[in-house]
């Protein structure tokens, strides 16, 4: 019977978490692309903004956790980016913006940085 060392389990957990984060960001990007194509007042836009809000709210909460192992500077930068994404999504929701391309581009950069 094979037993895993703590470091192996921890490494797998980190890799699994990164994979889940990439999948969530990819799904968010796909929804944002559909929303951009359908228009800011569409059902797709509402769904995309809601999904993105849930994803980034969870990510920001995790980044704010003192137990998060990322450097303090990186965590602060990612929180700032997340807050910008949430503000920009709210502008779209309120009908004051249609900047889906900005949300898509920034989300792609973050997702690709997880690789």
Protein Blocks (a to p, Z undefined) as FASTA:
>chain_A
ZZddfklmmmmmmmmmmmmmmmmmmmmmmmmmmmmmnopkbmklmmmmmmmmmmmmmmmm
mmmpmklmbdfklmmmmmmmmmmmmmmmmmmmnopacclklmmmmmmmmmmmmZZ
